[in-house]
Amino acid sequence: MAFWGTIVRGGKSAIHYSYHAITDGACYVGKKGKSAIINHTDIGARLKEGVNFARESVQRPIQRLQGACDDIAGRYTRAFEQNSDKIMTNLSQDAEFVKTYKNYMAKTGIPRKVIEGIFGKRKTDAQFMQELIEASGVGPTKWAQIKSNDLKFMERIKLESPQLAEAIAKTKTHCSFTRTVEQAQAVIDKAFPDQGLIILEEMNAASIGAAYKVQKADGSIAVVKMLKKGVTKEQLDMEEKLIQKIISQLEDSPEEAAKMQKLMGNLYHDWRGELNFAQELENNRKLAQGAQRYKVAKITDISKDGTCIVMDMAEGIRMDKLLKILKDYKTNPTEFTTKYAKEIAANPWLSDPEKVMRELPTTITKTFNEQFMFMKKGGTSLMHGDPHTGNFFITADKKGRLIPEFIDTGNCVQRTGTQIQQDINFFSNYFVGNSEGVAKYFVAQSGYNGADKAEITQKIAKEIQETIFGQKHDITKFGAVQGNIQIIMEKYGLKMSPENATALKAQMQFFSVISEVNHLSDAKTNMMTLVMSDIPKASWSMVKNKTNPFSSLKDAIKYAYKNQQQAMGTAYQFTISDVEKSLKLKA
């Protein structure tokens, strides 16, 4: 009671004690955790059992549960094969659908592309297939990008059509440019007539935008990002209308059709938001405000219509390219200096790749912590909404420390003190395998408040325990775990709100990158301890903003104390080095 009394009174002493409560209660961090293992035989035995279980588990990939929306393409293909005559008749008799379809086909030029492909004998060519996917619209392109991460789907497609598999894979990293360099230059001249910006080279294209390296009138280098040709609100509106009509014919019942139509509606709402770069400009400034552990490539200008921006060139090496360089180093260390001489000259910190591999996990985890937990002015945190490896670069500060620099800030996630508190609760319970605590978080994020809320929460907790934390598989793959929990939620008619789902997706992407870089080095970084170590600082910030953060920790502490075997087994997968040292001390 004295401890919680101190917390209630607030102040820095509460932060100090809360941190020690985490380390003591969880029994896996610091000297006191080691002492508990050494001195308490019963506890030590349970901890050892948990670690032995986890040693086997970490070697096994988690199996994804089958969800109601899984394999939509296969399900819809089967539905069309079985009822093609009826579906085509219904659609052809829908005057609004026919009109929209004709306009969309004319606007995208798909019929012309198909004819050219057939007569040009390109109909089985991977590049032609990719062109068709992208010409079909933003939705099909984004769907291909999402499915490119589905290994089972890609393996099946590769067997059926290697060219189609290649086309789908390339939409993720190498979308096509829809303008020639001359056409893109004309867009820039019109958007920024007085700046004398000259395109030096194409950089990269995505589903909605394309980026070009440009030279300013003063000789400095910048980046111009513009919407791709044909990507307009009108096109997305037509595309959504067609898809919604088709869904109504392919689903078995109006209820199932309504669910899928709502999902597609939410997606198209988000995609339309990407068409105006005014939001990206606002997010860019907010994300950069007060940043200490990361940088943001500054947007310096925006066109009057909001469809074109000028931004500073990010420094360093883009993260996806850096990962390839480091993996290549591990394969061919003797050739590294010669092969990457140009990159090392531009980025001297790359000359010691072993040091880079050791520091990257801590660098990115600390960046995540700042965006995830630390409040900015106004009492909210702000996180990059799509922090995949193509959206940030790695450079070094004046002291030689690695630091990420972010681009593409069109999608950012703002969290209040209460939401930060809930997120900390989720991760602290996740780290110790507390299925009930995790279930409570997801039910709360869905906004469900029915009379049977407690009963549903217990059922979901039971399934999470049986399929996730109680099974022998790798639970460090946050995206896979989160996907399985979402599928369990769907069984009970629950779904996270779009805002909360986007926040969790961003957090999962951060952890996915952290996990990937952690596997580069033989000296594994203690990811869990890095996250927990910033909780005191984050908590003090929340206290100053009149939010009590401490209740978010007590469930995990209590669970870890009473369930040492599962807590240690779960924690082991994140803190291998610390746990191994503890067990050696006991032996």
DRENLO-946747 format. One record per residue: residue in one letter; z, y, x of N, C-alpha, C in turn. Coordinates in steps of 0.1 Angstrom, whole numbers, plus 2048, in hexadecimal, padded with zeros to 3 digits. Atoms other than C-alpha are relative to their C-alpha. Layout:
AZYXZYXZYX ...
END
This chain:
M8007F480880080080080080C809 A8007F57F780781781D7F2804805 F80E7FE7FC7E48128297F88077F6 W8087F980A7D481B80880680D7FC G7FA7F28027EC8388047FA80980A T8067F77F67DF8468247F18037FC I80E7FE8047BB84281780080A7F5 V8007F780B7C38547F780380E805 R7FD7F37FB7D287180B7F4806807 G80C7FB7F97B187381E80380480E G7FE7FC7F27AB8818407FA7F680A K8068097F679F8738618087F4802 S7F880C7FE7BC85B8637FB7F57F7 A80580A8097AE8498457F37FA805 I80C8057FA78D8458578047F680B H7FC8097F579F8368758057F37FB Y7FA80D8067B381D8607F67F87F9 S80A80880879581484A7F87F880A Y8088077F678180A8698087F4805 H7F880B7FB79E7F48768027F67F5 A7FE80980B7A27E58537F37F7800 I80C80880077E7D98558007F680B T8008097F57827CA87780B7F57FF D7F58098027A37BA86F7FD7F67F5 G80280980C79A7AD84C7F57F7802 A80C8097FF77879F8558027F680B C7FD80A7F678678D8747F57FC809 Y80B8047F876678E8877FC80C80A V8047F57F77657B089A80D804807 G7F57FA7F877B7BC8B780A7F6804 K7F68087F97997AF8C98097F97F5 K7F780680A7AE7A98A97FA7F47F9 G80780B80679379389A8017F480A K7FF80A7F779377F8BA80E7F9801 S7F38058007B877C8BA8037F77F4 A7FE80880C7B876F8977FA7F2801 I80680D7FE7A07538A18087F880A I7F98077F67B574A8BF80D7FB7FB N7F28028047D774B8AF8037F87F3 H7FE80780E7D273C88C7F77F47FF T80880D7FF7C771888E7F87FE7F3 D80780280C7BF7158697F48097FE I80B7F68017AB7358687F57FD80A G80A8037F679A72C8887F77F47FD A80780C80479070A87B7F58047F5 R80A7FC80A78071A85C7F5809805 L80A7F77FA76E7348717F67F7808 K8088087F97617198877F67F87F7 E80880780A7547058697F58097FB G80A7F680574372585D7F580280A V80A7FD7F673272B87E7F77F4802 N80880C7FF7267078817F67FF7F5 F80980080B71770A85F7F580A802 A80A7F57FE70672B8687F77FD80C R8098047F56F871D8897F47F87FB E80B8088066E37058757F88097F6 S8067F880A6DC71F85A7F680A806 V8087F57FA6CE73A8717F27FB804 Q80C8067FC6B272287B7F67FD7F5 R80880480B6A571D8587FC80C7F8 P8047F48086907378468047FE7F1 I7FC80080E69C7408237F47FD7F7 Q80B80380968773180780080A7F4 R8017F680A67B74A7EE8007F97F2 L7FF80580E6847437C97F38047F9 Q80C7FD8086687427B080380A7F5 G7FE7F580A66776279B7F68007F5 A8097FF80B65876A77A7F3807803 C80C7F87FD63F78278A7F97FA80C D8078067F463676B7A87F27FB7FC D80E8058016127627AD7F98057F4 I8077FA80C60577A7937F17FE800 A80E8027FF5E27777A07FC7F27FB G80380D8045E375179C8027FD7F1 R7FD80280E5F375277A7F58077F7 Y80A7F98085DA76C76D7F27F9802 T80C8077FE5BD75877C7FF7F47F7 R7FF80C8095C87397697FE8047F2 A8017FB80E5CC74D7497F28047FD F80E7FC8025A975C74D7F77F47FF E80880C80059A73A7548017F87F2 Q7FD80780C5AA72B7357FB8087F3 N8037F880C5A374871D7F580B803 S8097F67FC58675B72D7F78057F5 D8087FC80B57075C70E80780A7F7 K7F77F880958C76A6F880380E807 I7FC7F47F95977837137F480A801 M80C7F87FE57479071A7FB8067F2 T8037FB80E56D7936F480980C7FC N7F67F680458D7A76EE7FE80D808 L8017F47F85877BF70B7F38077FD S80D7FA8035627C47038008077F3 Q8007F980D56B7CE6E080A80B7FF D7F77F57FE5857E76EC7F880C805 A8097F57FC5708076EC80680980C E7F97F87F658A81A7017FF7F980E F8018087F458B7FE71B7F2801806 V80E8017FB5657FC71E7FC80E806 K8037F37FB56282272280780380E T7F97FE7F357D82373D7FA7F880B Y8068097F756E80574E7F3805806 K80D7FB7FC54B81475080280D809 N7FD7F47F855983575D8067FD80E Y7FA8047F456E8247777F67F980A M80A8067F755280E7847F780A806 A8097F67FB53C82C78780780980B K7F87F77F75578407998027F980E T7FD8087F455F8247B27F47FB807 G80C8057FA53C8187B88017F1802 I7FE80E7FE5477F47B67F37F87FD P80C8088035277E67A57F680280C R8097FE7F55127F67C18047F880C K7FB8077F45287E77DC7FE7F17FE V80280E8025267C57CC7F17FC802 I80E8037FF5007C67CA7FC80180F E8037FF7F24FE7D27EE8057F4808 G7FA80B7F95157B67F97F87F37FE I80780C80350179B7E77F3800807 F80D8007FA4DF7A67F280080280F G7FF7FF7F24EB7AF8148077F4807 K7FA80D7FC4FA78C81780E802806 R7F37FD7FA51D79B81D80B7FB7F6 K7F680380B52E78B7FE80C7F7805 T7F58087FB54377481480680680D D7FC7F87F454978E83080E8067FE A7F37FB80156D79883680080F7FE Q8017F18015647BD83A7FC8047F2 F8057FD80E5517BD81980B7FD7F6 M7F580380A56E7AC80780B80B801 Q7F67F57FF5867C78157FB80D7F9 E8067F480756E7E28098017FF7F1 L7FF80280F56E7D37E680E8027FC I7F27FF8045947D17E580480F800 E7FC7F27FF5987F57F07F88097F6 A8077F880A57C8027D98057FD7F2 S7FB80480D58D7F07BC80C80A7FC G7F57F78045A980A7BE80C7FF808 V7F37FF7F95CB8137CB8097F37FD G7F880C8045DC7F77B77FC7F3807 P80480C7F95C77DA7C480280180F T7FE7FE7F15CA7E87E880F7FE803 K7F18027FD5F07EA7E68047F27FD W7FD80E8035F17C87D67FD7F780C A8048087F45DE7BA7F480980280B Q7F67FD7F55F67CB80C80D7F97FE I7F38078036147BC7FA7FE7F1802 K80280F7FF6057997F87FD7FC80F S8028037F25FC79B81D80D7FB807 N7F38047FA6217968248057F27FA D7FD80D80662277680E7FA7F5807 L80580A7F761E75A8277F97F57F8 K80580B80861973F80D7F28037FA F80C7FB8075FF7537FA7F580180A M80A7FE7F65EC75C81A7FB7F3806 E80480D7FB5EC7388267F67F97F6 R80880680A5DD72D8057F28077FF I80C7F98005C37488057F77FD80C K8078037F45BA7418297F87F27FF L80680D8015B271D8207F48017F7 E80B7FE80959C7288037F5809805 S8097F77FB58C74581480680880C P7FB7F97F45947508387FC80F800 Q8057F380057F76F8338088097F6 L7F87F980A59377A81480E802806 A7F37FE7F95B477482780080A80A E8017F67F65A87898437FF80E7FA A8027F380759D7A582B80E8057FB I7F37FC8055C07A581A80980480B A7F77FD7F55D27A583B7FD80E806 K8047F37FA5BE7C384880380C7F7 T7FC7F58085C77D882A80E806803 K7F37FC7FD5EA7DA83780080A80C T8007F87F45E27EA8597F3807803 H80D7FA7FD5BD7F38597F88037F3 C8087FC80C5B28028387F4809805 S80C7F97FC59081283880180F7FE F8017F180258883783C7F58027F6 T80A7FE80A57584481E7F780C802 R8097F47FC56586282F7FC7FE80E T8047FF7F255186684E80880B807 V7F97F67F956087C8697FB80E7FB E8067F380454889885E8058047F2 Q7FB7FD80D55389583A80F804800 A7F17FD7FE57889584480180E806 Q8007F37FA5718B48597FE80B7F6 A8037F680B5628C683B80D8027F7 V7F47FF8085828BE82780A809807 I7F67F97F85988CC8437FC80F800 D8057F27FF5828EC8468038077F3 K7FD7FA80D5868F282180F8027FD A7F28008025AB8EA82080780B808 F7FA7F77F75B48FF83E7F6809807 P80C7F97FB59791884380380980C D7FE7F67F55A892F85C8077FA80C Q7F98067F55B89168747F87FA80B G8088057F659B9098878037F2805 L7FC80E7FC5A68E48867F37F8802 I80C8097FD58D8CC8968057F2801 I7FC80F7FF58F8A68917FC7FB80E L8028067F35928948B27FD7F17FE E80280F8025948708A48077FC7F3 E7F980680B59D85B88680C7F9805 M7F38077FC5C184E8878027F47F8 N7FE80C8085C883786A7FF8047F1 A8017FE80F5C28338458087F67F9 A7F78098085D882482A7F97FF7F2 S80680280D5D381D8057FD80E7F9 I8017F38065D68427FB7FB80B809 G8037F57F75D385881A7FA7FB80D A8068027F35C185B83B80580B80A A7FB7F67F65CD86C85B7F680180C Y8097FD7F55B987D87680780880B K7FB7F87F45C288A8997F780C801 V8077F48005B88AE89B80580980C Q7FC7F67F75B88CA8B480080E7FA K7FE7F38055C58EC8AB7F880B808 A8077F57F95B590E8B480680380E D7FA7FD7F35CF9128D08007F480A G80280B7F75C68F08DF80B7F57FE S7F680A8025E58DD8D37FB7F57F6 I80480B8085E38BC8C18087FE7F4 A7F880280C5ED8B589D7F97F57F8 V80680B8095E689C8807FD8077F3 V8037FD80E5D58A385F7FF7F47F8 K80080B80A5DC88C8427FA8057F3 M8077FC80D5C688D8237FF7F47F7 L80280B8095C18788047F27FA802 K80D8067FE5A585F8077F68047F4 K80B7FD8095848667F58017F77F3 G80080780D58685C7D080E7FD7FB V7F28028055AC8597CF80580C7F9 T7FC7F58085B58707B38097FB7F5 K7F880480C5CC8717957F87FA7F6 E80980580B5AF86C77E7FC7F1803 Q80480E7FD5A584C79180C7F67FE L7F48098025C983E7918037FE7F1 D7FE80180E5CC84676C7F67F57FA M80A80A8055AC8327648037F2805 E7FD80D7FA5B681677B80C7FA7F8 E7F48058075D881376A7FD7FC7F1 K80480480E5C88137477F97F37FF L80780C8005B17F775080A7F4803 I7F780B7FC5CD7E27608097FD7F4 Q7F780280C5E47E77427FA7F97F5 K80780780A5CA7DC72A7FD7F1803 I80380E7FC5C17BD73E80D7F8800 I7F38078015E67B47418037FB7F2 S7FD80380E5E97B571B7F97F37FB Q80880B8045CE79A7198047F3808 L7FD80B7F75DB78473680E7FA7FE E7F280680260078072D8007F87F3 D7FF80980C60B7667148068067F4 S7F97FA80B62077D6FF80180F801 P7FE7F17FF6247A26F680C804809 E7F47FD7F86477A17067FD7FF80F E8038017F263A7947277F680A805 A80A7F67FC61D7AC72780780E801 A7F97F38006357C972080880180D K7F98007F364A7BF73F7F780480B M8097FE7F562C7BE7567FA80E7FF Q8057F380161E7DE74880980B804 K7F67F77FB63E7F074E80180080F L8008017F163F7E47727F4807806 M80C7F97FB61B7F077780180F7FE G7FF7F180362381176680980780A N7F77FA7F564081777F7F980180D L8077FF7F362A80F79C7F580B800 Y80A7F580160E82679180680E800 H7F97F380062784278B80380480E D7FC7FD7F263383F7AF7F3803808 W80C7FE7F960F83D7BC7FA80E7FD R8057F380460585C7A980880B807 G7F87F67F962286E7BA7FC80280E E8047FF7F26128677DC7F3809801 L80D7F88005F387C7D280280E804 N7FE7F27FC60389E7D880A80080B F7F88017F36118A37FB80B80B7FF A7F57F68016298BF7EE80D7F9801 Q7F48087FF6448A47EA8027FB80E E7FF8047F263D89780D80580B809 L7FB7F47F86428BA81B80E8027FE E7F27FE8036638BE8098097F5806 N7F980B7FA66F89C81480180180F N8007FE7F26648A383780A809806 R7F67F67FC67A8C183A80E7FC7FD K7F28058036988B18298047F580A L7FD80B7F769689283F80380580E A7FE7FB7F26948A685F80D808800 Q7F47F78006B28BC85480C7F9806 G7F48057FA6CF8B686B7FF7F2807 A80280D7FA6C08968798057FF80F Q7FB8017F26D288A8997FB7F4807 R80480D7F96C68668A07F17FD7FE Y80E8028026A286A8967F980D7FF K8087F38026868848937F67FD7F5 V80A80080A66C88C8797F4808804 A80C7F97FD6488968817FE80B7F5 K8007F58096478B98717F38037F9 I80C7FB80762E8C285680080F801 T8017F27FD6228E585F7F88087F5 D8087F980B60A8ED8427FB7F67F6 I80580880B5FD8E08217F58087F9 S80B7F98075DD8E880E8048057F3 K7FC7FA80D5DE8FC7EE8017F67F5 D80080A80A5D68DE7D98097F5803 G7F680A7FC5F08C97EB7FB7F2804 T80680D7FD5D88AD7F57FD7FF80F C8038007F15D68B581B80C807807 I7F57FA7F85F28BC8357FC7FF80F V8018007F25F48C585980E7FD805 M7F38047FB6108B586D8007FF80F D8008027F261C8B38917FD7F2804 M80380E7FB6118958A580D7FA804 A7F38067FC62E87D8A87FF7FB80E E7FF8037F26398768CB8037F1802 G7FD80E7FC63B8548DC7F67F67FB I80980C80362D8328D18047FB7F2 R7FD80580D62A8278AD8067F2801 M7F780C7FF64380B8A67F87F37FF D80780D80162A7F089C7F87FE80D K8078027F36167F68BC80A7FD80B L7F68027F66367F78D18057F17FF L7FC80E8026407D58C27F67F6807 K80A8087FB61F7C68CC800801810 I7FF7FE7F26227D58EF80C7F8806 L7F48087FB6457C68F47FF7F17FF K80280F80163B7A48E77F67FC80A D8098037F561E7A58FF8077FF80E Y7F88017F46367AD91B8077F3802 K7F880C7FF64B78F9137F77F4803 T80980B7FE62C7799147FA80180E N8077FE7F261C78993480780B807 P7F97F57FA63779D9467FA80580D T8067FB7F462479E9677F48097FF E80B7F88026067AF95880380D7F8 F7FC7F580961A7C89437FD80E806 T8017F37FA61A7E695C7F2804801 T80E7FD7FE5F57E49627F98027F2 K80780080D5EA7DD93E80480C7F8 Y7FB7F58085FF7F992F80380C809 A7FE7F47F75FC81394B7FF80D7F9 K8027F48075EF82D93480C8037F7 E7F57FE80960B82891A80D804808 I7F57FD7F862582993680080E806 A8027F27FA61784994580480A7F5 A7FD7F680B61A85A92380F7FF7FB N7F380380563C84A91B8087F980B P7F98067F465084493C80B7F77FC W7F680980566C8339287FB7F27FF L80680D8026548169238007F880D S8018077F365580E94880A7F5802 D7F580B8006757F99428007F97F2 P80180680E66B7E392480D7F87FD E7F480780368B7CE92880B8097FA K7F77F68056A07ED9237FC8057F1 V8057FC80D68A7F79058047F67F6 M7FD80B80A68F7D58F480F7FF7FE R7F18008026B57D78FA80480B7F7 E7FB7F48076B87FA8EB7FA8027F2 L8077FE80D6A07F88CE8097FC7F3 P7F880480B6B77E58B680B80A7FD T7F57F68026D47FE8BB7FA80D7FB T8077F38036BC81C8B97FC8007F1 I80580080E6AD81189780C7FE7F7 T7F58018086CE80688980880D7FE K7F97F38016DF8278917F880A7F8 T8097F78096C18398818027FC7F2 F7FE80480E6C582486280E8057FB N7F37FB8046EA82C86180080E7FC E8007F28036E48518627F98037F3 Q8077FE80C6CA8508478077FA7F4 F7FA80980B6DD83683280D8067FC M7F27FD80370184483480480E802 F7FB7F37FD7038678427FB80A7F6 M8047F680A7038838297FA80D806 K8057F37FC6EE8A282D80680B7F8 K7FB7F58086F58C481F7FC7FE7F2 G80280280E6F98C27FA8067F37FB G7F880C80470C8A17FA7F77F47FD T80880C8026EF8887FB7FB7FB80E S8078057F46DF8728157F17FF7FD L80E8018026B986F81A7FA7F6809 M80580B7F86A78508267F18007FE H80E80280168284B82E7FE7F47F7 G80280A80A6758378117F77F4803 D80980A7FC65C8228248007FE80F P7FE8007F266981D8477FA7F3807 H80680C7F96518018527FB80580E T8037FD7F26457FF8767F4809802 G80B7F77FE62681487080480E7FC N7FC7F280563A83286380A80780A F7F87F97F664E83A8827FC7FD80E F8038027F164983E8A880D7FF807 I7F58007F76618388C47FD80980C T8017F77F56668538DE80E800807 A7F47FF7F968285E8F580580E800 D7FB7F280069987D8F480280480E K7FF7FA7F26A28939128097F7809 K7F78097F86BD87A91D7FA7F2802 G80680D7FE6A585D91D8037F67F5 R7FC80A80B6B384D8FD7F47FF7F6 L80A80380A69A83D8E58038077F3 I7FE7F980C6958508C57F47FE7F7 P80C80180967F8498A67FC80D7FB E8057F48076688648987F87FB7F4 F80680580C65D85F8747F48097FB I80C7FA80663C8678638007FB7F1 D80280480E63086383E80C8007F8 T7F37FE80864E87182C7FE8027F1 G8037FE80E63D87180A80A7F97F7 N7F78088086568577FE80E800807 C7F28007FA67B85F80680A7FD7F5 V7F680480A69B8527F580C809802 Q7F37F87FF6B88697ED80B7F97F9 R7F58078056DA85A7E780C8097FF T7F37F88016FA86B7DA80B7F8807 G7F48067FA71D8647E88037F37F9 T7FD80C80772384B7CC7F67F5803 Q80A80A7FD7038397D38017FA80F I7FE8047F270A8387F980C7F6800 Q7F480980172C8297F07FC7F27FB Q80580D80671B80E7DB7F87F880A D8098067F67028077F78097FA80B I7F78057F671E8038118077F37FB N7F980C8067307EB7F97F67F4800 F80A80B7FF7107D67F77FF7FA80D F8028057F370B7D381C80D7FA806 S7F38067FB7307CD8248027F27FA N7FF80D8077307B180A7F67F6805 Y80B8097FB70F7A38168047FA80E F7FC8057F371C7A183A80A7F5801 V7F680B80073878A8307FD7F57F5 G80480A8097257768168088007F3 N7F980080D7387827F77F78017F5 S80A80180B7217777DB8048097F4 E7FB7F880C7377887C07FE80F803 G8017F27FD7377A97D27F1804800 V80E7FD8007117A87D77FB8007F1 A80480180E70C79E7B280480D7F9 K7FB7F48077217BB7A67F780C804 Y8087F57FB70C7D37BB7F38007F8 F80D8018066EB7C77AD8008037F1 V7FF7FE80E6F77C778980280F7FD A7FE7F18017047EB78E7F3808802 Q80C7F97FE6E37F579C7F57FF7F5 S80980280B6D17E877E8048097F4 G7FC7F780A6E57FF7688057F97F3 Y7FC80880C6F07E375080F8027FD N7F37FE80570F7EA73C8047F97F3 G7FD80780C70F7D072180E7FA7FF A7F380580272E7C07138027F3808 D7FF80C7F87267A07277FD80280F K8037FD7F27227B27488087F880A A7F88087F773F7A07597FB7F1800 E80580E80073277E74D7F37FE807 I80D8017F970F78575980180180F T7FD7FE7F271C79177A8057F4807 Q7FB80C7FB72F77177F7F57F5801 K80B80A80071075C7777F780380B I8097FC7F56FB77078F8077FD80E A7F98037F471676D7AA8007F1803 K80080F7FE7177477A57F27FC805 E80D8037FB6F17457AA7FD80580E I8017FB7F36F275B7C88077F880A Q7F98097F770C7457D87F97F3802 E80780D8006F97257CF7F3800807 T80E7FF7FA6D77317DB7FF80880D I8027F77F56DE74A7F680C7FE80B F7F68017F670074C8088067F2802 G7FA80D7FE70A7288027F67F6805 Q80B8097FB6E971980F7FF80280F K8038007F26DF7118337F2806802 H80C7F97FD6C572C83A80380E805 D7FE7F37F96C074D84C80280B7F5 I7FE7F58096D07698377FE80E806 T8037F37FA6C77848507F38067FC K80C7FB8056A57878408038087F3 F7FB7F880C6B07A38287F58007F5 G80B7FF80B68E7A68168007F37F8 A80180D80868E78180D80C7FE7F8 V7F48028086B278180280080A7F4 Q8017F680B6AD7A17ED7F67FB7F6 G80A80580968E7927DE8057F57F7 N7FA80B8086A17727D380A8057F6 I7F67FA80A6BD7877C47F98077F5 Q8077FA80B6A479B7B07FA7F67F6 I80580B80969577A7A380B7FB7F7 I7F48048076B876F79980380A7F5 M7FE7F680A6BD7907877F77FF7F4 E80A80180A69D78C7748037F67F5 K7FC80B80A6AA76C7648098057F6 Y7F77FA80A6C47817537FB80D7FA G8057F48066AD79D74980480D807 L7FB7F47F96BA7B57647F680480B K8097FB7F66A57CA77B80680E805 M7FB7F47FB6AF7E67937F880C7FC S8087F48036A580978A7F780380B P80A7FD7F568681679D80680780C E7FA7F87F569B82F7B18097F7809 N7F78097F96B58147BB7F87F5808 A80980A7FA6997FB7C27F980580D T8077FA7F56878137D980A80280C A7F67FF7F56A881A7EC8027F3807 L7FD80E7FA6AF7F57F17F47FC808 K80C8047F868B7EF7FC7FF80780D A8007F97F468E80A81680A7FA80A Q7F68067F86AE7FB8237FC7F3805 M80580D7FC69E7D98247F680180B Q80A7FD7F66817E783880680380E F7F87FD7F36997F68528057F3806 F7FA80C7FA6AB7D58567F67F6804 S80B8097FC68A7C28587FC80480E V8047FB7F36807D887680B7FD80A I7F58037F76A37D58858007F1804 S80080E7FD6A17AF8837F57FC809 E80C8037F767E7AF89380380480E V7FE7FB7F26887C48B180C7F8806 N7F48077FB6A97B08B47FB7F3806 H80580C7FB6947918BA7F880180D L8077FE7F36827A18D88087FD80C S7F78017F46A07A18EF8097F47FF D7F780B7FF6B57848FB80E8047FD A7F27FB8026D479A8F88008067F1 K8017FC80E6D779B8D280B80B7FD T7F77F58046E67BB8C38087FC7F4 N7F780380C7037B88AB7FD80A7F5 M8057F780B6F27C888D80B8037F7 M7F67FE80970F7C487680B80A805 T7F67F77FB7287D588D7FA80E802 L8057F27FF7107F28938008077F3 V7FF7FA80D70E7F886E80E8047FC M7F27FD8037337F586980680B808 S7FA7F67F773B80B8877FE80E7FB D8037F280572B8298758078037F3 I7F97FD80D73F82585580B80A801 P7F67F57FF75C83A8617FA80E800 K8077F37FF7458578697FA8047F2 A8077FE80D73285384880B8027F6 S7F57FF80A75384F83580680E800 W7FA7F27FE7618708437F780A7FA S80A7F68067418828388017FF7F1 M7FF80280F74587381580D8067FB V7F37FA80476A87E8147FE80F7FF K8027F280075F8A181D7F88057F4 N8087FD80C7468A08008077FB7F3 K7F880380C7628957E87FC7F27FA T80380E8047578707E68097F7807 N7F780A7FA7708547EC7F87F4804 P80980B7FC75D83A8018087F3802 F7F980C7FB7798218088007F47F6 S80080C80977880C7E87F47F7803 S80C8087FD7558017F48037F580A L7FE80A7F67657ED81080A7F67FD K7F58088027837DD8017FC7F27FB D80580D8057707C17EF7FC7F780B A8058087F57607B580F80C7FC809 I7F48037F77817B78238087F57F9 K7F880A8077947A38087F97F3801 Y80780D8007787898068007F980E A8018057F277578582C80E7FA804 Y7F38057FC79B78082F8037F27F9 K7FD80C80879C7658137F67F5802 N80B80A7FF77B75481C7FB80080E Q8047FF7F277A7528427F47F7803 Q80B8097FC7627358437F28067FC Q80D7FA80474674582F7FE80E806 A8027F27FA74D76883C7FC7FF80F M8048027F274B75C8607F27FA801 G80D80680072D7468597F580A7FD T80A7F680371A7638497FF80B80B A8007F67F672577C8637FA7FB80D Y8058067F471B76487F7F1803802 Q80F7FE7FF6F67698777FD80E804 F8027F37FB6FA78E87E80780480D T7F87FC7F571378E89A8027F4809 I7FF80C7F870B76F8AF80880280D S7F97FF7F371777D8D080F8017FF D7F27FE8027397898C48077F37FB V7FA80C8057407698B18017F580B E80080A7F57367538CE80B80280A K7F57FD7F774E7658E580E7FD7FA S7F380280776A7628CB8037F1801 L7FE80E80176573C8C88037FA80E K7FE8047F27647388EE80E803804 L7F27FC7FD78674A8F08097F57FA K7F880A8077947318D78007F2808 A80180D7F97877138EA80780080E 
END
